[in-house]
Amino acid sequence: MIPKLPKILLYLLIVLFALNMAQSYFTELIFDEAYYWYYAQDMAWGYFDHPPMVALMIKMSSVFFNGELGVRFMSCILSVATFLVLWLLIDHPKKERYGVHFFVLVFSMTLINAYGFFTLPDTPFLFFTALFLLLYKRFITQPSALLALGLGIVMAALMYSKYHAVLVILFTLLSNLKLVWNKYAWFSVAVALLCYTPHFYWLYENDFVSIKYHLYERPNRAYEFADFTLGYFINLVALFGLTFPWIYKSLYKTKAKDLFSKALLYLTYGVLIFFFISSFNRRIQTQWIIVISIPMAIMAFNYLLENDHAKKWIYRMGLANIAILLFLRIGLVYEPLFPVVYETHGNTRWVGDIKSQIGDMPVVFENSYRSAPMYAFYSGSPSYSLNNIMYRQNQYSIDDSESKVQHQKILYVSKYTKSGDITLNWPDGTVFYGNYMENFESFRKLRCYVAEKNIALHTDQELTLKVFNPYETNIPLEKIKFGIAYLNDYKQVMETLPLPMTPKNEEALFIKAQDTTKFTFKLPKSKIEDPGFFKISISENGLYMGINGDNIKLE
């Protein structure tokens, strides 16, 4: 593949790889990267928020390097590989003369540039989308069992990268419904499902926690045109920067002259329409639509090869984009150049500040799956995110990290406390406080299930609560208190109240280990008007109410 590249493009890709390696080495992690690094410390077939590909990338990177490069090395590899696959996807006879224009076009795309070194689920998602399209292009020309096998493996890799991959596969299928009668297409689907079986099984073992959270449990808020729909269109501009008028014009000008160009159009328009409709329900994040960068890069490059005006302006504006992006990339390392305090600034300072005061003592961060892994990465000491009812579940809710801080002296860091044993200054000027706890004990894995269905808000009905204790020890009832949270229709917590509970076995003194204990309760009256949901919660040893039950719809 590489010998077919124009020399200038080959040299540019070598420079790109060196630049991304240097950037990776000198740039501190962002919080999401630290979170995914935490994933990789305990390899599994799935994680709370995402499938496992990003963790695998980090695990592979750590074989070759330590520190930040041990998180980002594979991203540097996949970034160059994505450029190479995109180049192979273009058949235009003039392309050999315009290798520089191709590089400028792709490198100027905002998130493709950033994900050249940041390690996030979108990094492999972009690469496998490009590879999927390359194999699909060859498959529709000359289908074979070997190509079908490759397609199946790559479809599984797509789904292992990000759940949004289903859109790539779905819209490609919709562009060519004749695949339904193609035996090789069915073979590729069977291969993909077989390869994806371990993740299906992981979801089953974990009560489909990822699917439930993303589809049903995630909080939302009332529709705001400026932040939701207008924000979506702003993201479409931000995705391409200054080149956006010509790139979107290339989409408009591209016609479906064959099955492959039809697939590019279906994929692009399908994603755009899907998230436009979604913008009436929730705020759309820029990275959710990043996948259109792959088909758009192909269409935009083909368009500029045929249109001198587009060629001139995409090249000029692309260079301007690159200049801005390179300036910002320097600012990621050298803080004074960046317009705001960013996630890559000051992490070693605040971690070092805590470490210098407490040594190797574990740190428990309240409601911060971001700070906990960042502290663990730069300090090498245990940390844990204790999630309460005002926050959200995350990987710390389902793994065994809680056990690593139990019954130890810990530093408890919370943004809600106004004083503490030590004062912590965050890079953005926020002041947090830490308090020592001599014998930390939490029971955040207790699970609460309400037996009844179709519960009315003002009911006097006596309800049944089942509390499952997954721990290996009994939990004395004197150590816990029950509470209830009332949520609005957008699943935002609006009110919390204590909730008297009566054990069905009146002599019960504890919640049995590895067993379910039943209680009865009545819904307390809420002060808010027409709450949409409620959730049962447990507070242990004076800690704030945890996330122990699902959102239950009120009739």
Residue pairs with C-beta under 8 A, 6 or more apart in sequence:
1 84
1 88
2 10
2 84
4 88
5 13
5 84
5 87
5 99
6 96
6 97
6 99
8 99
8 100
9 87
9 99
9 100
9 102
9 103
12 99
12 100
12 103
13 80
13 83
13 84
13 103
16 79
16 80
16 83
16 103
16 107
16 116
17 76
17 77
17 79
17 80
20 72
20 75
20 76
20 79
20 80
20 116
20 117
21 69
21 73
21 76
21 117
23 116
23 117
23 329
23 332
23 333
24 68
24 69
24 71
24 72
24 73
24 75
24 76
24 117
25 67
25 68
25 69
26 68
26 333
27 68
27 117
27 329
27 332
27 333
27 344
28 68
28 344
28 345
28 347
28 348
29 37
29 68
29 71
29 343
29 344
29 347
29 374
29 377
30 118
30 342
30 343
30 344
31 343
31 370
31 371
31 373
31 374
32 120
32 370
33 71
33 72
33 118
33 119
33 120
34 370
34 373
34 374
34 376
34 377
35 369
35 370
35 373
35 394
35 395
36 50
36 54
36 55
36 58
36 71
36 119
36 120
36 121
37 58
37 71
37 373
37 377
38 372
38 373
38 376
38 377
38 395
39 47
39 50
39 52
39 54
39 55
39 58
39 395
40 55
40 56
40 58
40 59
40 62
42 399
42 400
43 52
43 55
43 56
43 59
44 52
44 55
44 202
45 52
45 198
45 199
45 201
45 202
46 52
46 199
46 202
46 203
46 206
46 210
47 55
47 210
47 395
48 209
48 210
48 213
48 393
48 394
48 395
48 397
48 398
49 210
49 213
49 394
49 395
50 121
50 162
50 163
50 210
51 121
51 159
51 160
51 161
51 162
51 163
51 199
52 160
52 199
53 121
53 124
53 157
53 160
53 161
53 162
54 119
54 120
54 121
54 123
54 124
54 161
56 160
57 74
57 75
57 78
57 119
57 123
57 124
58 70
58 71
58 74
58 119
60 73
60 74
61 69
61 70
61 71
61 72
61 73
61 74
61 75
61 119
62 70
62 71
64 70
64 73
65 73
71 119
72 117
72 118
72 119
74 119
75 115
75 116
75 117
75 118
75 119
75 123
76 116
76 117
78 123
78 124
78 126
78 127
79 112
79 115
79 116
79 117
79 123
81 127
82 112
82 126
82 127
82 130
82 294
83 103
83 106
85 127
85 130
85 131
85 134
86 102
86 106
86 130
86 294
86 297
86 298
87 95
87 102
88 134
89 130
89 133
89 134
89 137
89 298
90 102
90 298
90 301
90 302
92 301
92 302
92 305
94 305
95 102
95 301
95 305
98 301
98 304
98 305
98 311
101 301
101 304
101 311
101 314
101 315
102 301
104 314
104 315
104 318
104 319
104 322
105 243
105 297
105 300
105 301
105 304
105 314
105 315
105 318
106 112
106 297
107 113
107 318
107 322
108 240
108 241
108 242
108 243
108 317
108 318
108 319
108 321
108 322
108 325
109 239
109 240
109 241
109 243
109 293
109 297
109 321
110 238
110 239
110 240
110 241
110 321
110 325
111 122
111 239
111 286
111 287
111 290
111 293
112 126
112 290
112 293
112 297
113 322
113 325
114 325
115 122
115 123
115 126
115 290
120 287
121 161
121 162
122 161
122 162
122 287
122 290
124 157
124 160
124 161
125 158
125 161
125 162
125 164
125 165
125 290
125 291
126 290
126 291
126 293
126 294
128 154
128 157
128 158
128 161
128 165
129 158
129 165
129 168
129 291
129 294
130 294
131 154
131 157
132 151
132 154
132 155
132 158
132 168
132 169
132 172
133 172
133 260
133 263
133 264
133 294
133 295
133 298
135 147
135 150
135 151
135 154
136 151
136 172
136 260
136 263
137 260
138 147
139 147
139 148
139 151
139 184
139 188
140 176
140 259
140 260
143 182
143 184
143 185
144 184
145 184
145 187
147 184
148 184
148 185
148 187
148 188
148 191
149 187
149 188
149 191
151 188
151 191
151 192
152 187
152 188
152 189
152 190
152 191
152 192
152 194
152 195
153 191
153 192
153 195
155 165
155 169
155 188
155 189
155 191
155 192
156 191
156 192
156 193
156 195
156 196
157 195
158 165
158 168
158 169
159 165
159 166
159 169
159 192
159 196
159 199
160 196
160 199
163 210
163 214
164 288
164 291
167 267
167 270
167 271
167 274
167 291
168 267
168 291
170 270
171 263
171 266
171 267
171 270
171 271
172 263
172 266
172 267
173 179
174 266
174 270
175 259
175 262
175 263
175 265
175 266
175 267
176 259
176 262
176 263
179 185
203 209
203 210
203 211
206 398
209 393
209 398
212 550
213 392
213 393
216 550
216 551
217 392
217 393
217 491
217 550
217 551
218 392
218 491
219 392
219 490
219 491
219 492
220 281
220 282
220 490
220 491
220 492
221 490
221 492
222 490
223 280
223 281
227 283
228 279
228 280
228 281
228 282
228 283
228 284
229 276
229 279
229 280
231 279
231 283
231 284
232 275
232 276
232 279
232 284
235 284
235 285
235 286
235 289
236 244
236 248
236 272
236 289
237 244
238 286
239 286
239 289
239 290
239 292
239 293
240 247
240 248
240 293
240 296
241 317
241 321
241 324
241 325
242 317
242 318
242 320
242 321
243 300
243 313
243 314
243 317
243 318
243 321
246 300
246 303
246 304
246 310
246 313
246 314
246 317
247 296
247 300
247 314
249 303
249 310
250 296
250 299
250 300
250 302
250 303
250 304
250 310
251 265
251 268
251 296
251 299
251 300
253 303
253 307
254 261
254 264
254 265
254 299
254 302
254 303
255 261
256 262
256 265
261 299
263 295
264 295
264 298
264 299
265 295
265 299
267 291
267 292
267 295
268 292
268 295
268 296
268 299
271 289
271 291
271 292
272 289
272 292
275 284
275 288
275 289
278 284
300 314
303 310
304 310
304 311
304 314
304 315
305 311
327 337
328 338
330 337
331 337
331 338
331 339
331 342
332 338
332 342
332 344
333 344
335 341
335 342
335 345
335 346
338 345
341 427
341 428
341 429
345 427
346 426
346 427
347 374
347 378
347 427
348 378
349 427
350 424
350 425
350 426
350 427
351 374
351 375
351 378
351 379
352 378
352 379
353 424
353 425
354 363
354 375
354 379
354 411
354 413
354 422
354 424
354 434
355 379
355 381
357 422
358 411
358 422
358 434
360 381
361 381
361 408
361 409
361 410
361 411
362 381
362 382
362 383
362 384
362 404
362 405
362 408
362 410
362 411
362 440
363 372
363 375
363 379
363 381
363 382
363 383
363 384
363 410
363 411
363 413
363 434
364 383
364 384
364 385
364 386
364 405
364 410
364 411
364 412
364 413
364 437
364 440
365 371
365 372
365 375
365 383
365 384
365 385
365 386
365 413
365 414
366 385
366 386
366 388
366 412
366 413
366 414
366 415
366 416
366 544
367 385
367 386
367 387
367 388
367 390
367 391
367 414
367 415
368 385
368 413
368 415
369 385
369 387
369 394
369 395
369 396
371 383
371 385
371 413
372 383
372 384
372 385
372 396
373 383
375 381
375 383
376 382
376 383
382 404
382 405
383 405
384 396
384 401
384 402
384 404
384 405
385 394
385 396
385 401
386 396
386 412
386 442
386 444
386 543
387 393
387 394
387 396
387 397
387 444
387 546
387 547
388 543
388 544
388 545
388 546
388 547
389 483
389 485
389 493
389 496
389 535
389 537
389 544
389 545
389 546
389 547
390 493
390 544
391 547
392 547
393 547
396 402
397 444
397 445
397 547
402 442
402 444
402 445
405 440
406 440
406 441
406 442
407 439
407 440
407 441
408 439
408 440
409 436
409 437
409 438
409 439
409 440
410 436
410 437
410 440
411 421
411 422
411 434
411 435
411 436
411 437
412 434
412 435
412 436
412 437
412 440
413 424
413 432
413 433
413 434
414 432
414 433
414 435
415 430
415 432
416 544
417 433
417 435
418 433
419 433
420 433
420 434
420 435
421 433
421 434
421 435
421 436
422 433
422 434
423 431
423 432
423 433
423 434
424 431
424 432
424 433
424 434
425 431
426 432
441 479
441 540
441 541
442 540
442 541
442 543
442 546
443 469
443 471
443 475
443 479
443 480
443 538
443 540
443 546
444 546
444 547
444 548
445 470
445 471
446 467
446 468
446 469
446 470
446 475
446 480
446 511
446 538
446 546
446 548
447 467
447 468
447 470
447 548
447 549
448 465
448 466
448 467
448 536
448 537
448 538
448 548
448 549
449 465
449 466
449 467
449 468
449 549
449 550
450 463
450 464
450 465
450 466
450 536
450 549
450 552
451 463
451 464
451 465
451 466
452 461
452 463
452 464
454 555
455 461
455 463
455 523
455 534
455 552
455 553
455 554
455 555
456 554
456 555
457 523
457 526
457 530
457 531
457 554
457 555
458 525
459 522
459 523
460 522
461 522
462 520
462 521
462 522
463 520
463 521
463 522
463 523
464 504
464 518
464 519
464 520
465 482
465 501
465 518
465 519
465 520
465 521
465 536
466 516
466 517
466 518
467 511
467 516
467 517
467 518
467 519
467 538
468 515
468 516
469 475
469 511
469 512
469 513
469 514
469 515
469 516
469 517
470 514
471 513
471 514
472 513
472 514
473 513
474 510
474 511
474 512
474 513
475 510
475 511
475 513
475 540
476 509
476 510
477 503
477 508
477 509
477 510
477 511
478 509
479 540
479 541
480 511
480 538
480 539
480 540
481 498
481 538
481 539
481 540
482 498
482 499
482 500
482 501
482 519
482 521
482 536
482 537
482 538
482 539
483 496
483 497
483 498
483 499
483 536
483 537
483 538
483 539
483 545
484 496
484 497
484 499
484 523
484 524
484 534
484 535
484 536
484 537
485 493
485 495
485 496
485 534
485 535
485 537
485 545
486 493
486 494
486 495
486 496
486 497
486 526
486 528
486 531
486 533
486 534
487 493
487 494
487 531
487 532
487 533
487 534
487 535
487 551
488 494
488 528
488 531
488 532
488 533
489 532
489 533
490 532
491 532
491 533
491 551
493 535
494 528
494 531
495 526
495 527
495 528
495 531
496 537
496 545
497 524
497 526
498 524
499 521
499 524
499 536
500 521
501 519
501 520
501 521
502 519
502 520
502 521
503 517
503 518
503 519
504 518
504 519
504 520
505 517
505 518
508 517
511 517
523 534
531 554
532 553
532 554
533 551
533 552
533 553
533 554
534 551
534 552
534 554
535 547
535 549
535 550
535 551
535 552
536 548
536 549
536 552
537 545
537 546
537 547
537 548
537 549
538 545
538 546
538 548
539 545
539 546
540 546
